[in-house]
């Protein structure tokens, strides 16, 4: 296949080469027919690349100048929520920290359904434990979002170096209060809601928090 055919969607692939034959059109370009359908991230031409290779390192995340606070999910369990958070962070310029253990495999197809590509994954950092997050982000203030707080999330003056911390989705595992209320936490805040109703979806909460912080910071970098 010529260079022009590789980069021009209107070009016709060479049928003599089965590896480059286009069989389907994917959201982020063409994918070679010999790749499986469950790959998580793809490059600009639809070819899968390593999830880890697409992510930020903890050291680079700490050194990156941001226009919004960082977002952290501690031990998330639902892949669709994390997929939506990755897209949220991509469009707002936010860095997302995922702290293991995760309740799913990063190659889960439910993440793929959120429309992720490698550009989105470039906003994600994976930490093996919470201590790794704290040690790598020494200049950051951790603000925990928890229903146990009395202060509202709008009562905080946010900084781009802040980390907005969210715990696991509700389930059979107790909320990790040693994480959400430990000495590393500078503030605990909550989102107001009617007392008779269940809590909001995790990424809905994170979206509200990120956009409030970004609003306070003048939507810098937005259009």
N, C-alpha and C positions, 0 to 999 in steps of 0.2 A: 504494500500500500504506500502511495506517495505521501509526502508530508502534507500536501494540499488536501488529500483525501482524509487524512487523519483529523484535520482541524476544520474541515468544511462539511457541515451537516448535509449539504446538498450533493456531495460527492458520492459516487457509487463504489462500494467496497469490492475487492477482488474476490469473486466466488470460488476461485481456485484455492484459496487459503481459508480453511474452515475456522481457524482461530480468530480471524479478523472479520468474519461474516457477521453482519448486523442482523439479529433476529428480532430484537425488541427495542423500543425506545424507552429510556428510563428518565427520571426527573432531572438528573444532572448529566445527561449526555448519553452516549452509546456504551453499552457494556458488551465485552466479548462473550460469545455464546458458550465458551467452556468454563465460565465462572458460575458458581452457585448463587441462588437467589437470597441467601441469608447473610451476605456480607454487610457489615454495619456502615462503613463509610467508603466513599469513592472519590476519586480525583475528578478533575473537570471533564474528563471524557467517560466517566462512568466505571472506571476500573478500580477495584477495591484496593485499599491500602491499610496498613496496620493501624489499629485504634490507638495503640500506645505512641506510635510515631506521630500521630496527629495531635497529641495532647501537649500541653505545657508542662515543663518541669516545675517543681515547687520553687526552686531557686529563681527561675525566670519569672514566675508569677509574682514573687516578692519584689523583684526589681522592676516590674512593669508599671509605668505610670498609667493610672486609670481615671476615668471621668465619673464613675459610679463606685459605690462600695462593692466589695467582693461578696459573693453569695456562697454559703456553705450548707450542704445537705449532709447531716450526720447519719450514716447507715440507712440510706433510702431503700425502700422495699418494692416500690411499684415502678417498673421500667418506663411506663408511659409518662409518669410525673417527671422523671429525670430527663426523658427525651424533650418534654416541653420546656423544662428549665434550661436545657442546653440551647434551644432555639431562642428563649428569652434572653439569655446572656449574649448570644451572638448579635442580636439586633440592638441591644443596649450598650454593648461594649463592656459588659460585666464579666469578670472571671468567676467561674463556678468551681468550687472545691468539693469533691466527693470523698467522704471519709469511709473507709472500709470498716466492718464488713458490709458489702452491698447485698441486697436481697434478690439479686438477679445477675446474670452474666451480661457484660457490656456488649456482647454480640447479639443480645436478645432482639428478635424481629420487631418487638413492640417499640423499641428505641428507633428502629429504622422508619416506622410508620410516622414518626414525628417529623420526617423530612430532613434528616440530618445529612450533612456531608462533611468533608474534612475541614472546611472553613469554620463550621460550627464547633467541631471538636477542638479547634485551636484555642478555645476559651475555657478548656476544662483541665483541671489538675486532679490527679488521683493520689490520695494519701493512704498509707497502710494502716494508720491509726490516728487518733485525735492529737496525740502528743506531737506527731510529725507536723501537723498543721500549725500548732502553737509555736513550735520551735522554728519553723521556716518563715512565719509571719510575725516576727518579733516587734515590728513597728505598728501593728494593727490593733485596734480596739475591737473586741468581740461583743456584739450585741445579740443576745439570745431572744428569739421570738417564742413565747410560751404563754399558754392560757393561765399560768399561775402568777403572771406579772400583774402589777397594778398600774404601772405607767403605760400610757398609750404610745403607739409607734410614732405618732405625729409630734410627740413632746421631745424628740431627739433632734439635735442638730448634726446631720450626717456629714461624714468626711469620706473622700474617695478611698482612703486607706482602711476604713472600717470593714469588718466582716459581719455580715448578717447571717446568723446561725439559726438553722431550722433542724429539728429533730426528726426521727422516723415518722412515717405515716402511722395513724392509730391502728392497733392490732393487738395480738396476744402478748407481744413483748412489752414490758413496762417502759414508760418514757425514761430515758437515761438522765436522771436529775443530776448525777455527778458531772455530766457534760453540760447540761443546760443551766446549772446553777453553781458551777465550780468557781474556784478563785480566779480562773482565767477570764471569766465573764465580767465585763465592765458594766453592762446594763442589761436588764430584763424588760421587755416590752411586749404588748399584746395588741391585737387587732380587735376593735369592738364588734360585737355581734349580739343578736337577740339570744337571751339565755335559754330559751326553750328549743333551740335548733342545734343541730350537729355542727361541728367545725367545718371551715372551708377546706376545699382541696388544697393540698400542700403548695402546688405551683401557683394557684390563684393567690394564696397568701404572699408568696415570694414576689409575684408580679406587682402586687399592691405596694409592698415594701420598697422594691427597687425603683419603681416609678415615683414614689414619694421622695426618696433620696435624690433621684436624678432631677426632679422638679426643684428641690431646694438648691441644687447645684447649677441651676440655670439650663438644664438640658444640654450641657456642654458636649459638643461632638455630634449632636443630633441634627436632623434636618427637618 
